[in-house]
């Protein structure tokens, strides 16, 4: 199936209609529509991006080449390139390639990274020929020392640096300093895709390409299928690895071919585990993941590797439906040498011509030749009765290769291709893209959309039932409302009780910010006033008052001065505490009254009674009672300030020592002068006694008194008033009957309007789901159709004319 059916052409608009209906319902706005939007985007997208992801040397590029049967992508072991390759469909006569180069800064960054791994000094200037030559010579030395460019990881890195520097020197005129330059293949004077691909595939050129976009003809790429090859997830340049992960997480990515090296390594690396977790976190991919264990041929020669792989498959991938074992190297080149013959030495002079050229003119054996020879004698895949093949030590690998193919020809090649697993993988992914892809995308959309549709359906049907259950005539509506009256009064009383309880609890638990601010102001005023009184206290005035109280005496003791001071300070502080308490309670009840007046139960009470059933009056009365109680409590609290603290005379304290020192000073004479001279010391004595007492009052005892008073007064009021509201049934019925006629008329009309709106929404919903279901049926997804909603044809419902007539009859009965 290459295209969506005609019935699906307006799918986006139809899904958007359903999502808009969902958005219109405030109760359903919390519903997560992200899965629907994601699956819709996949279903209608003209492109289906398939990302090949895995570590370097896992064989991603080789696997893509094998899949398409064309040598498009550069493929070599080691960290040769961080190029992202995109392959899209083009008509046979429209094939082309677009090349985007790395910038000079990016080339330098890669060179530095590889140099660090090789132990070279940092690259100073890659534009200097002598620097480049020195680095390349160092790399060649490493390769020779390691025994060849594929013999070790170090040799692979050295080869990668050689290719990078060669590519930079050869393409210097096309590489910008900071930004990436893009060229069409015509700008290189290439006339065919084969020429352009050959240029891009050359290792040195591939090393300096950031992105390659192929547009080629292949049936697998039809219907918008796009194959994307990414850099290795374990790239030495962090930015390349980040590019791979970014593409896996991108919303445009629809499927992933996860190419794993476990067959060669014996276990999964941490990067591969992270890759699988990243794939699972992209909602746009879902289960569209193909797990390919490439380089499976390495398990043919190592029993331990084979056992580890089987264990991994049985434990971690036992539930995965798309698991494949391949040898991209054998499968791809096996397919290519089908077209070769003895005349070109089975591809050595054509397909492998570049890799056959060795150093010092000595012919090298391509990697495929080594793998082919090994397959023939050591893999155990070939029947010894069918294939009697030998590899002779006196012959070179290339000579063995050509001799074996001379002897066994196409029969051996076909067996090699079958054993490589490439045909099975190609057949599976072809079948998926041609037969399963679009039905699965539409199935995912239907499943995600079904959740939304079920919520809408339940919401609309509930609204229908509630509206149809409402009376349709005025008398019935009035009767219905009156039947609810007693319950509504009870709900109002409970609402008042609950509200007052909450207000009191908030105050007691310090959760009322406004009350806390007022109380902190009271505390501040008391502390401020005490400081002012101590600062302004006059010993001369106190001495005068003491001697006036005792006309027979011409002198007064220190204790008399302290007595006068204690009375004076206590009375002054009482005035402040009373004044601020009045403000505290007044503000509290203003806020309480305002919150009650704006509450739903209060408005409902006015609708039922035309008054508040005495709530405001009761609040004013209770405010007076609480105010009087707290004024009395404030007077009692401050009256106790007159008594000295027991610690004032306690032996060994600072206060008693200070008292004795002051007494010695005041005893120097018998006139007022000795007393006045000791005024600072007397003020300090007063401060030592009054500060702890005032602090205890404003921080402990008086707040507790306020809390207890509010609780003891307001909570009984709540119960009392709730009962009083419930007793107003007769008054409420009488009042409600006067206003219910008009309310009933408006309610009936409003219910009909609401019902019309719901039914219009249901019709819009049914129209959208019907169109989507037609699309799903065309995709043969009859088991995933969206639910429709039946519009109830209730016999008790009336049309607009009947409704108006009923209302008029109701008015006539009232008038009569």
C-alpha positions in Angstrom: 0.0 0.0 0.0 1.8 3.1 -1.2 -0.7 5.9 -0.5 -3.5 6.7 1.9 -7.0 6.1 0.6 -9.2 9.0 -0.6 -11.3 8.6 2.5 -8.4 9.7 4.6 -7.6 12.9 2.7 -9.2 15.2 5.3 -8.1 13.3 8.3 -6.3 16.2 10.0 -9.4 18.4 9.9 -11.6 15.7 11.2 -9.3 14.9 14.1 -8.9 18.6 14.8 -12.7 18.8 15.0 -12.7 16.2 17.8 -9.9 17.8 19.7 -11.7 21.2 19.4 -14.8 19.6 20.9 -12.7 18.3 23.7 -11.2 21.7 24.3 -14.7 23.3 24.6 -15.4 21.2 27.6 -13.7 22.7 30.6 -14.1 19.5 32.6 -12.1 17.6 29.9 -9.2 20.0 29.2 -6.9 18.1 31.5 -7.0 15.2 29.1 -3.6 14.7 27.5 -3.9 15.0 23.7 -0.2 14.8 23.0 -0.4 11.1 21.9 -3.2 11.9 19.5 -1.3 14.8 18.0 1.9 12.7 17.7 0.1 9.7 16.0 -1.8 12.1 13.7 1.4 13.7 12.6 2.8 10.3 11.7 -0.3 9.2 9.9 -0.6 12.2 7.6 3.1 13.0 7.2 4.3 12.7 3.6 7.6 11.3 4.9 8.4 8.3 7.1 11.9 8.7 8.5 13.8 5.5 9.3 16.9 6.2 11.4 19.8 3.7 11.4 21.5 4.1 14.8 24.3 2.3 16.6 27.9 2.4 17.5 30.7 3.0 15.1 31.8 -0.1 13.3 28.4 -1.7 14.0 27.8 -1.8 10.2 25.0 0.7 9.8 26.2 2.0 6.4 27.0 -1.5 5.1 23.5 -2.6 6.1 21.9 0.3 4.3 24.0 -0.5 1.2 22.9 -4.1 1.4 19.2 -3.1 1.9 19.2 -0.9 -1.2 21.6 -3.1 -3.2 23.7 -0.1 -4.1 27.1 1.1 -2.8 26.0 4.5 -1.7 27.5 5.0 1.8 31.1 5.0 2.9 31.7 1.9 5.0 34.9 1.2 6.9 35.9 0.1 10.4 36.9 2.7 12.9 35.8 6.3 13.5 36.1 7.4 9.9 33.3 9.8 9.7 30.6 11.7 11.6 28.5 12.2 8.5 24.7 12.2 8.6 23.3 10.6 5.4 19.8 11.0 4.2 18.4 8.8 1.3 15.1 9.8 -0.3 13.1 8.6 -3.3 13.6 10.1 -6.8 12.4 9.1 -10.2 15.0 7.2 -12.2 15.9 10.3 -14.3 15.9 12.6 -11.2 18.6 11.0 -9.1 21.0 13.4 -7.5 23.2 14.1 -4.5 23.5 17.2 -2.3 26.8 17.5 -0.3 27.3 19.6 2.9 30.9 20.0 4.1 32.2 20.4 7.6 33.6 23.8 8.5 37.3 24.2 9.1 36.6 24.6 12.8 34.8 21.3 12.9 37.6 19.5 11.0 40.1 21.0 13.4 38.0 19.8 16.4 37.9 16.2 15.0 41.6 16.3 14.3 42.5 17.4 17.8 40.3 14.7 19.3 41.9 11.9 17.3 45.4 13.3 17.9 44.7 13.1 21.7 43.8 9.5 21.3 46.9 8.8 19.3 49.1 10.6 21.8 50.1 13.3 19.3 50.7 16.9 20.2 47.7 19.2 19.6 47.2 20.3 16.0 48.6 23.8 15.6 47.5 24.7 12.1 46.0 22.1 9.6 46.5 24.7 6.8 50.3 24.2 7.0 51.5 21.4 4.6 54.4 20.5 6.9 52.0 20.0 9.9 49.7 17.8 7.8 52.6 15.8 6.4 54.1 15.3 9.9 50.7 14.0 11.3 50.2 11.7 8.3 53.7 10.2 8.7 53.0 9.6 12.4 49.8 7.8 11.5 51.5 5.6 8.8 54.1 4.7 11.4 51.3 3.6 13.8 49.6 1.5 11.1 52.8 -0.2 10.1 53.6 -0.9 13.8 50.1 -2.3 14.4 50.4 -4.6 11.4 47.7 -2.9 9.2 45.0 -0.3 9.4 42.3 -2.7 10.6 44.4 -4.7 13.1 43.8 -2.5 16.2 41.7 0.4 17.4 44.8 2.6 17.4 45.4 1.7 13.7 41.8 2.5 12.8 42.1 5.9 14.5 45.3 6.6 12.6 43.7 5.7 9.3 40.7 8.0 10.2 43.1 10.9 10.8 44.9 10.3 7.5 41.5 10.3 5.7 40.4 13.4 7.5 43.5 15.4 6.6 43.5 14.1 3.0 39.9 15.1 2.6 40.6 18.6 4.1 43.5 19.2 1.8 41.7 17.9 -1.3 38.5 19.9 -0.6 40.0 23.0 1.0 38.5 25.4 -1.6 35.0 24.0 -0.7 35.3 24.3 3.0 34.3 27.5 4.8 36.0 28.6 8.0 33.0 28.6 10.4 29.8 27.7 8.5 28.9 24.7 6.4 29.0 25.0 2.7 26.4 23.0 0.6 26.8 22.0 -3.1 24.7 20.1 -5.6 26.4 17.4 -7.6 26.2 19.5 -10.8 28.7 21.9 -9.2 31.2 19.0 -9.2 30.4 18.3 -12.8 28.9 14.9 -11.9 26.2 13.8 -14.3 25.0 10.6 -12.5 24.3 9.5 -9.0 26.9 6.8 -9.4 29.7 9.4 -9.9 28.5 11.6 -7.0 28.1 8.6 -4.7 31.6 7.4 -5.6 33.0 10.8 -4.7 31.1 10.9 -1.4 32.0 7.3 -0.6 35.7 7.8 -1.0 37.0 7.8 2.6 38.9 11.1 2.4 35.9 12.9 1.0 33.4 11.3 3.4 35.6 12.3 6.3 35.0 16.0 5.7 31.3 15.8 4.7 28.9 16.8 7.4 25.7 15.7 5.6 25.0 13.8 2.4 21.5 13.8 0.9 20.9 11.1 -1.7 17.8 11.2 -4.0 17.7 7.8 -5.7 15.4 5.4 -7.3 14.4 2.4 -5.2 11.0 0.9 -4.6 11.7 0.7 -0.8 11.9 4.5 -0.7 8.5 5.1 -2.3 5.6 6.3 -0.2 7.8 8.9 1.5 10.2 6.4 3.2 13.5 8.2 4.1 16.5 6.3 5.3 18.9 8.2 7.6 22.3 7.0 8.6 23.7 8.7 11.7 27.1 9.0 13.3 28.0 6.4 15.9 26.6 6.9 19.4 30.1 6.3 20.8 31.7 8.9 18.5 35.0 10.3 19.8 33.7 13.8 19.0 30.9 14.5 21.5 29.0 16.7 19.0 28.7 13.7 16.5 27.3 11.5 19.2 24.9 14.3 20.2 23.8 14.5 16.6 22.9 10.8 16.6 20.8 11.1 19.8 19.2 14.3 18.7 17.9 12.5 15.5 16.6 9.6 17.5 14.7 11.9 19.8 13.4 14.1 16.9 9.6 14.1 16.4 10.1 13.5 12.7 11.7 10.1 13.4 9.1 7.4 12.8 11.1 4.2 13.0 14.6 3.1 14.1 16.8 0.3 12.9 19.0 -0.3 16.0 22.2 -1.9 14.7 24.0 -3.6 17.6 27.5 -5.0 17.9 26.6 -7.6 20.5 27.3 -10.5 18.1 30.9 -9.3 17.8 31.4 -7.9 21.4 29.6 -10.6 23.3 27.5 -8.1 25.3 25.8 -4.8 25.0 27.8 -1.7 25.7 26.5 1.1 28.0 26.0 3.3 24.9 23.8 0.7 23.3 21.8 0.3 26.4 21.4 4.1 26.5 20.4 4.1 22.9 17.6 1.6 23.5 16.3 3.7 26.4 16.4 6.8 24.3 14.4 5.1 21.6 11.8 4.0 24.1 11.4 7.7 25.3 10.4 9.0 21.8 6.6 8.7 21.6 6.8 9.1 17.8 8.6 5.7 17.4 6.6 3.4 19.7 7.3 -0.2 18.8 8.6 0.6 15.3 12.1 -0.6 16.2 14.1 -3.2 14.2 16.9 -4.7 16.3 19.6 -5.9 14.0 22.5 -7.9 15.5 25.1 -7.3 12.7 28.4 -9.0 12.2 26.7 -12.3 13.1 29.5 -14.1 11.2 31.8 -13.5 14.1 29.7 -15.9 16.2 30.3 -18.7 13.7 33.9 -18.9 14.7 33.5 -18.4 18.5 31.3 -20.6 20.5 31.5 -18.3 23.5 30.3 -15.3 21.5 27.5 -17.4 20.1 26.3 -18.5 23.6 26.4 -15.0 24.9 24.4 -13.7 22.0 21.7 -16.4 22.4 21.5 -15.6 26.1 21.1 -11.9 25.4 18.4 -12.6 22.9 16.5 -14.9 25.2 16.7 -12.6 28.2 16.5 -9.0 26.9 14.9 -9.4 23.5 12.5 -12.3 24.0 9.5 -10.0 23.7 10.7 -8.0 20.7 9.0 -9.0 17.4 11.6 -7.5 15.0 14.9 -9.1 15.8 17.3 -10.0 13.0 20.8 -11.5 12.8 22.9 -10.3 9.8 26.3 -10.0 8.3 26.1 -6.8 6.3 29.6 -7.3 4.9 28.9 -10.8 3.5 25.4 -10.0 2.4 26.1 -6.8 0.6 29.2 -7.8 -1.2 27.8 -11.2 -1.8 24.9 -9.6 -3.7 27.3 -7.4 -5.7 29.6 -10.2 -6.8 26.6 -11.9 -8.4 27.2 -9.6 -11.3 30.9 -10.3 -11.5 32.9 -13.0 -13.4 36.3 -14.5 -13.7 37.2 -11.8 -16.1 37.3 -9.1 -13.4 38.5 -11.6 -10.8 35.0 -11.6 -9.2 35.1 -7.9 -8.4 38.8 -7.6 -7.3 39.4 -5.4 -10.4 36.1 -3.5 -10.2 34.2 -3.5 -6.9 37.2 -3.8 -4.7 39.7 -2.0 -7.0 40.3 0.8 -4.5 40.9 -1.5 -1.5 43.1 -3.9 -3.4 45.7 -1.2 -3.9 48.2 -1.4 -1.1 51.3 0.4 0.0 54.5 0.0 -2.1 52.5 -1.5 -5.0 51.7 -4.7 -3.0 48.2 -6.0 -3.6 46.0 -6.1 -0.4 43.1 -8.4 0.3 39.8 -6.6 0.9 38.0 -7.2 4.1 35.3 -9.1 2.3 37.9 -11.6 0.9 39.1 -12.5 4.3 35.6 -12.9 5.6 34.6 -14.9 2.5 37.6 -17.3 2.8 36.9 -17.7 6.5 33.2 -18.4 5.8 34.1 -21.1 3.3 36.2 -23.3 5.6 35.5 -22.3 9.3 31.9 -21.1 9.6 30.3 -24.5 9.7 27.5 -23.1 7.5 28.4 -25.1 4.4 27.5 -28.8 4.0 30.7 -30.8 3.6 28.9 -33.1 1.3 27.7 -30.3 -0.9 30.7 -28.0 -0.7 34.2 -29.4 -0.5 36.2 -26.2 -0.2 39.8 -25.7 0.9 41.9 -22.6 1.5 45.6 -23.2 0.6 48.3 -21.6 2.6 50.6 -21.3 -0.4 48.1 -19.1 -2.1 47.3 -15.5 -1.3 43.9 -14.6 0.1 42.9 -13.1 -3.2 44.1 -16.3 -5.1 42.1 -18.5 -2.8 39.1 -16.3 -3.2 39.1 -16.4 -7.0 39.9 -20.1 -7.1 37.0 -21.0 -4.8 34.5 -18.9 -6.9 35.9 -20.6 -10.1 35.1 -23.9 -8.5 31.7 -23.3 -6.9 30.4 -20.1 -8.5 26.8 -18.9 -8.1 25.7 -21.8 -5.9 28.1 -20.8 -3.2 27.3 -17.1 -3.6 23.6 -17.7 -3.1 24.3 -19.8 0.0 26.5 -17.1 1.4 23.7 -14.5 0.9 21.2 -16.7 2.6 23.5 -17.3 5.6 24.2 -13.5 5.9 20.6 -12.9 6.9 20.4 -9.9 4.6 17.6 -11.2 2.5 15.5 -12.0 5.5 16.0 -8.5 6.9 15.3 -6.9 3.6 12.2 -8.9 3.1 11.0 -8.0 6.6 11.5 -4.3 6.3 10.1 -4.3 2.8 7.0 -6.1 3.9 6.6 -3.7 6.8 7.0 -0.6 4.7 4.7 -1.8 1.9 2.1 -3.7 3.8 2.1 -2.9 7.6 3.4 0.7 8.0 0.3 2.7 7.1 -2.3 0.4 8.7 -0.2 0.5 11.9 0.1 4.3 11.8 -3.7 4.6 11.4 -4.3 1.9 14.1 -2.1 3.9 16.5 -4.1 7.0 15.7 -7.4 5.2 16.2 -6.3 3.8 19.6 -5.1 7.1 20.9 -8.2 8.9 19.5 -10.5 6.3 21.1 -9.5 7.5 24.6 -10.5 11.0 23.7 -13.7 9.8 22.1 -14.8 7.7 25.0 -14.3 10.7 27.4 -16.4 12.9 25.0 -19.0 10.3 24.6 -19.4 9.8 28.4 -19.5 13.5 29.0 -22.1 14.2 26.3 -24.3 11.3 27.4 -24.1 12.4 31.0 -25.1 15.9 30.0 -28.0 14.5 27.9 -29.3 12.4 30.8 -29.2 15.3 33.3 -31.0 17.7 30.9 -33.6 15.1 29.9 -34.2 14.4 33.6 -35.2 18.0 34.3 -38.9 18.9 34.3 -40.2 20.3 31.0 -43.3 22.2 32.4 -43.5 25.1 34.8 -45.6 23.4 37.4 -43.3 20.4 37.3 -40.3 22.6 37.5 -41.8 24.5 40.5 -42.6 21.2 42.3 -39.1 20.0 41.5 -37.5 23.1 43.0 -39.7 23.1 46.1 -38.8 19.4 46.7 -35.2 20.4 46.8 -35.8 23.3 49.1 -35.2 21.5 52.4 -32.0 19.9 51.2 -30.8 23.3 49.9 -31.4 24.9 53.3 -29.5 22.1 55.0 -26.7 22.5 52.5 -26.6 26.3 53.2 -26.4 25.7 56.9 -23.7 23.1 56.5 -21.8 25.5 54.3 -22.0 28.3 56.9 -20.9 25.8 59.6 -18.0 24.5 57.5 -16.9 28.0 56.6 -16.8 29.3 60.2 -15.0 26.2 61.4 -12.4 26.7 58.7 -12.0 30.3 59.5 -11.5 29.6 63.2 -9.0 26.7 62.5 -7.0 28.9 60.1 -6.7 31.6 62.8 -5.8 29.1 65.5 -3.2 27.4 63.3 -1.6 30.7 62.2 -2.8 30.3 58.6 -4.7 33.5 58.3 -2.1 36.0 56.9 -4.2 39.1 57.5 -4.9 38.2 61.2 -1.2 37.3 61.7 -0.2 40.7 60.3 -2.7 42.5 62.7 -1.4 40.4 65.7 2.2 41.2 64.8 1.3 44.9 64.8 -0.3 44.5 68.3 3.0 42.9 69.5 5.0 45.6 68.0 2.9 48.3 69.6 3.2 46.8 73.0 7.0 46.5 72.7 7.2 50.0 71.3 5.0 51.5 74.1 7.0 49.7 76.8 10.3 51.2 75.4 8.6 54.6 75.3 7.4 54.3 78.9 10.8 53.2 80.2 12.5 56.0 78.3 10.2 58.7 79.6 9.7 57.4 83.2 10.3 60.2 85.7 11.6 59.3 89.2 10.8 62.9 90.4 7.1 62.5 89.5 6.9 59.1 91.2 8.6 60.6 94.3 6.1 63.4 94.3 3.1 61.0 94.1 4.5 58.9 96.9 5.0 61.8 99.3 1.6 63.2 98.5 0.1 59.9 99.4 1.7 60.2 102.9 1.5 63.9 104.0 3.2 63.2 107.4 6.4 62.1 105.8 9.0 64.2 104.0 10.8 61.3 102.3 10.0 58.1 100.4 11.7 54.7 100.2 13.0 53.2 96.9 10.2 50.6 97.2 7.6 53.3 97.1 9.1 54.7 93.8 9.0 51.2 92.3 5.4 50.7 93.5 4.3 53.9 91.7 6.3 52.9 88.6 4.6 49.4 88.5 1.1 50.9 88.7 2.0 53.5 86.1 3.5 51.1 83.6 0.8 48.4 84.0 -2.0 50.9 83.4 -0.4 52.5 80.4 0.3 49.1 78.8 -3.3 48.1 79.4 -4.5 51.0 77.4 -2.3 50.0 74.5 -3.3 46.3 74.6 -7.1 47.2 74.8 -6.8 49.7 71.9 -5.0 47.2 69.6 -7.3 44.3 70.6 -10.3 46.4 69.5 -8.6 47.0 66.1 -7.6 43.3 65.8 -11.2 42.0 66.4 -12.8 44.7 64.3 -10.6 43.8 61.3 -11.2 40.1 61.8 -14.9 40.4 61.7 -14.8 42.8 58.7 -12.9 40.2 56.7 -15.1 37.4 58.0 -18.3 39.3 57.0 -16.9 40.1 53.5 -16.0 36.4 52.9 -19.4 35.3 54.1 -21.2 37.8 51.9 -19.4 36.6 48.8 -19.8 32.9 49.4 -22.0 30.7 47.3 -24.1 29.5 50.3 -24.8 33.2 51.3 -26.0 34.1 47.7 -28.1 30.9 47.6 -29.6 31.8 51.0 -30.7 35.3 49.6 -32.2 33.6 46.6 -34.3 31.3 48.8 -35.3 33.7 51.5 -34.7 37.3 50.2 -32.6 37.9 53.4 -29.6 36.3 55.2 -31.7 34.8 58.0 -30.0 37.1 60.6 -26.4 36.1 59.9 -25.1 39.7 59.8 -27.0 40.6 63.0 -25.7 37.5 64.8 -22.1 38.3 63.7 -22.4 41.9 65.0 -23.7 40.6 68.4 -21.0 37.9 68.7 -18.4 40.5 67.7 -19.5 42.7 70.7 -19.4 39.7 73.0 -15.9 38.6 71.8 -14.7 42.2 72.0 -15.9 42.6 75.6 -14.4 39.3 76.6 -11.0 40.2 75.2 -11.0 43.7 76.7 -11.7 42.1 80.0 -8.9 39.5 79.4 -6.5 42.4 78.4 -7.3 44.2 81.6 -6.7 41.1 83.7 -3.5 40.4 81.8 -2.0 43.9 82.4 -3.3 44.1 86.0 -1.0 41.2 86.7 2.0 43.4 85.6 1.7 45.2 88.9 3.1 42.1 90.7 6.8 41.7 90.6 8.2 38.7 88.9 9.4 36.1 91.5 12.8 36.2 89.9 13.0 39.9 90.6 14.3 39.2 94.1 15.8 35.8 93.4 19.2 35.4 95.0 22.2 35.4 92.6 20.3 37.0 89.7 21.4 40.2 87.9 18.2 42.0 89.1 18.7 41.5 92.8 22.3 42.6 92.5 21.3 45.6 90.6 18.5 46.3 93.1 21.1 46.3 96.0 23.4 48.6 94.1 20.6 51.0 93.4 19.5 50.9 97.0 23.0 51.8 98.2 22.9 54.8 95.8 19.5 56.0 96.9 20.5 55.7 100.6 23.1 58.4 100.4 20.5 61.0 101.4 17.0 61.4 102.5 15.8 64.0 100.0 14.6 63.5 96.5 18.0 64.3 94.9 19.5 60.9 95.7 16.5 59.2 94.1 16.6 61.4 91.0 20.3 60.7 90.6 19.6 57.0 90.6 16.9 57.3 87.8 18.9 55.3 85.2 19.4 52.5 87.6 15.7 52.5 88.5 14.6 52.4 84.9 16.9 49.4 84.4 15.2 47.6 87.3 11.9 48.3 85.7 13.1 47.0 82.4 14.4 43.8 83.9 11.0 43.1 85.4 8.6 44.3 82.7 10.2 43.0 79.5 9.8 39.3 80.3 6.2 39.9 81.5 5.2 41.8 78.4 6.9 39.2 76.2 5.1 36.4 77.8 1.8 38.1 77.3 2.1 39.0 73.7 3.8 35.8 72.6 2.1 33.2 74.7 -0.8 33.8 77.0 -2.9 36.5 75.2 -2.8 34.8 71.8 -4.1 31.6 73.4 -6.8 33.7 75.1 -7.8 35.1 71.7 -7.8 31.7 70.0 -9.9 30.1 72.8 -12.4 33.0 72.8 -12.9 32.9 69.0 -13.4 29.1 69.1 -15.8 29.1 72.1 -17.9 31.9 70.6 -17.9 31.3 66.9 -18.3 27.6 66.6 -21.5 27.5 68.7 -22.8 30.4 66.6 -22.2 28.3 63.5 -24.3 25.4 64.9 -27.0 27.8 66.1 -27.3 29.6 62.8 -27.3 26.4 60.8 -30.3 25.2 62.8 -32.0 28.6 62.4 -31.6 28.5 58.6 -33.1 25.0 58.5 -36.1 26.4 60.5 -36.8 28.9 57.7 -38.4 26.3 55.4 -41.9 27.9 55.6 -40.6 31.4 54.9 -38.4 30.1 52.1 -41.2 28.2 50.5 -43.5 31.3 50.6 -40.8 33.5 49.2 -39.6 31.0 46.6 -43.2 30.5 45.2 -43.3 34.2 44.4 -40.2 34.1 42.3 -40.2 30.5 41.1 -42.6 31.1 38.1 -40.1 33.3 36.3 -37.2 31.1 37.4 -38.9 28.0 36.1 -39.6 29.6 32.8 -36.0 30.7 32.4 -34.7 27.3 33.6 -36.8 25.4 31.1 -35.7 27.6 28.3 -32.0 27.4 29.5 -32.2 23.6 29.7 -33.5 23.5 26.2 -30.7 25.7 24.9 -28.2 23.6 26.7 -29.7 20.4 25.3 -29.6 21.9 21.8 -25.9 22.8 22.2 -25.1 19.3 23.5 -26.9 17.7 20.5 -25.2 20.0 18.1 -21.8 19.0 19.6 -22.9 15.3 19.3 -23.8 15.8 15.7 -20.4 17.4 15.0 -18.7 14.6 16.9 -20.6 11.9 15.0 -19.8 13.6 11.7 -16.1 13.7 12.5 -15.9 10.1 13.8 -18.0 8.8 10.8 -15.5 10.3 8.4 -12.5 8.9 10.4 -14.2 5.5 10.5 -14.6 5.5 6.8 -10.9 6.1 6.6 -10.2 3.2 9.0 -12.5 0.9 7.1 -10.7 1.7 3.9 -7.5 0.7 5.7 -9.2 -2.6 6.8 -9.1 -1.5 10.5 -12.7 -2.5 11.3 -11.7 -3.6 14.8 -10.6 -0.1 15.7 -13.5 2.1 14.7 -14.4 5.1 16.9 -17.6 5.0 19.0 -20.6 7.1 17.8 -23.1 8.8 20.1 -26.8 8.2 19.9 -29.0 11.3 20.3 -31.7 10.4 22.7 -35.2 10.8 21.3 -36.9 11.2 24.7 -40.7 11.1 24.5 -40.9 13.7 27.3 -38.9 16.2 25.3 -40.9 19.0 23.6 -40.1 21.2 20.7 -39.8 24.9 20.8 -43.5 25.5 19.9 -44.7 23.1 22.6 -42.3 24.6 25.1 -43.7 28.1 24.5 -47.2 26.9 24.7 -46.5 25.2 28.0 -45.0 28.3 29.4 -48.0 30.4 28.3 -50.4 27.9 29.9 -48.4 28.3 33.1 -48.7 32.1 33.0 -52.5 31.8 32.5 -52.9 29.5 35.5 -51.0 32.1 37.6 -53.2 35.0 36.4 -56.4 33.1 37.0 
